């Protein structure tokens, strides 16, 4: 099982794609570099950085991508079919199996769900989703493949009070707090990618496998 340590930010991180800006250098780069269902095509790199403070959890995704694609524009739509990044996490792994997943296509379209299993999950509401701050290098609202494509970035601010409201669990990570989770990448129509941070040992593509979540430790 892989482990990632989320450090406390010395200041509020800027929502951009510059890993050298503000406190982003304090964060280790996590690599989404496992391809359990690989068949063909380029394995394009994805780096993730995460920080937190008393207000929010901050995520920065830097994605190589030769086929940037997005067509989903509706909240909680199937953004996994687009060029997309995802974060799944169990907040209280020793007490309950419930986990949240937040997913964003390259244009910033959001998906948020909560529950204990793949089906019957609670959707994030429009008002809640608006409280998630998202910045991306792809202006949208949609994106077609282009021969000039080479990559994109997306940065997210997830307010802790929003996560608490959405999940019904008090979300206040502090030094020593441990979650279980995984980070994922989908490549869109031309190059699906289907990559993960912690390896999923399953015959068919399925990101809803919490038994394969890695360990996330807050410092």
ChimeraX attribute file (.defattr): number of C-alpha atoms within 10 A of each C-alpha:
attribute: neighborCount
match mode: 1-to-1
recipient: residues
	/A:1	8
	/A:2	13
	/A:3	16
	/A:4	20
	/A:5	18
	/A:6	23
	/A:7	20
	/A:8	21
	/A:9	20
	/A:10	13
	/A:11	12
	/A:12	18
	/A:13	22
	/A:14	18
	/A:15	21
	/A:16	20
	/A:17	19
	/A:18	14
	/A:19	19
	/A:20	9
	/A:21	12
	/A:22	15
	/A:23	16
	/A:24	27
	/A:25	13
	/A:26	17
	/A:27	20
	/A:28	16
	/A:29	18
	/A:30	17
	/A:31	19
	/A:32	24
	/A:33	20
	/A:34	18
	/A:35	18
	/A:36	16
	/A:37	16
	/A:38	14
	/A:39	8
	/A:40	9
	/A:41	10
	/A:42	11
	/A:43	18
	/A:44	18
	/A:45	16
	/A:46	25
	/A:47	18
	/A:48	23
	/A:49	23
	/A:50	24
	/A:51	26
	/A:52	26
	/A:53	19
	/A:54	13
	/A:55	14
	/A:56	21
	/A:57	21
	/A:58	23
	/A:59	22
	/A:60	28
	/A:61	26
	/A:62	22
	/A:63	25
	/A:64	18
	/A:65	23
	/A:66	19
	/A:67	22
	/A:68	30
	/A:69	27
	/A:70	27
	/A:71	21
	/A:72	21
	/A:73	17
	/A:74	11
	/A:75	18
	/A:76	20
	/A:77	14
	/A:78	18
	/A:79	27
	/A:80	22
	/A:81	17
	/A:82	26
	/A:83	28
	/A:84	29
	/A:85	29
	/A:86	22
	/A:87	17
	/A:88	23
	/A:89	22
	/A:90	25
	/A:91	25
	/A:92	17
	/A:93	16
	/A:94	10
	/A:95	8
	/A:96	10
	/A:97	14
	/A:98	18
	/A:99	24
	/A:100	22
	/A:101	21
	/A:102	20
	/A:103	24
	/A:104	27
	/A:105	32
	/A:106	32
	/A:107	29
	/A:108	27
	/A:109	24
	/A:110	26
	/A:111	22
	/A:112	23
	/A:113	20
	/A:114	24
	/A:115	17
	/A:116	16
	/A:117	13
	/A:118	14
	/A:119	9
	/A:120	10
	/A:121	16
	/A:122	14
	/A:123	18
	/A:124	23
	/A:125	14
	/A:126	11
	/A:127	8
	/A:128	14
	/A:129	20
	/A:130	12
	/A:131	13
	/A:132	16
	/A:133	14
	/A:134	20
	/A:135	19
	/A:136	21
	/A:137	15
	/A:138	19
	/A:139	11
	/A:140	17
	/A:141	13
	/A:142	18
	/A:143	18
	/A:144	12
	/A:145	15
	/A:146	11
	/A:147	8
	/A:148	9
	/A:149	14
	/A:150	13
	/A:151	18
	/A:152	20
	/A:153	24
	/A:154	25
	/A:155	25
	/A:156	23
	/A:157	22
	/A:158	19
	/A:159	19
	/A:160	19
	/A:161	17
	/A:162	19
	/A:163	22
	/A:164	13
	/A:165	13
	/A:166	20
	/A:167	19
	/A:168	10
	/A:169	13
	/A:170	15
	/A:171	17
	/A:172	15
	/A:173	21
	/A:174	15
	/A:175	11
	/A:176	11
	/A:177	14
	/A:178	20
	/A:179	20
	/A:180	22
	/A:181	27
	/A:182	28
	/A:183	24
	/A:184	24
	/A:185	31
	/A:186	20
	/A:187	28
	/A:188	24
	/A:189	17
	/A:190	14
	/A:191	20
	/A:192	20
	/A:193	27
	/A:194	24
	/A:195	28
	/A:196	24
	/A:197	24
	/A:198	22
	/A:199	18
	/A:200	23
	/A:201	13
	/A:202	12
	/A:203	8
	/A:204	9
	/A:205	15
	/A:206	12
	/A:207	21
	/A:208	17
	/A:209	16
	/A:210	21
	/A:211	11
	/A:212	18
	/A:213	25
	/A:214	20
	/A:215	19
	/A:216	21
	/A:217	18
	/A:218	17
	/A:219	15
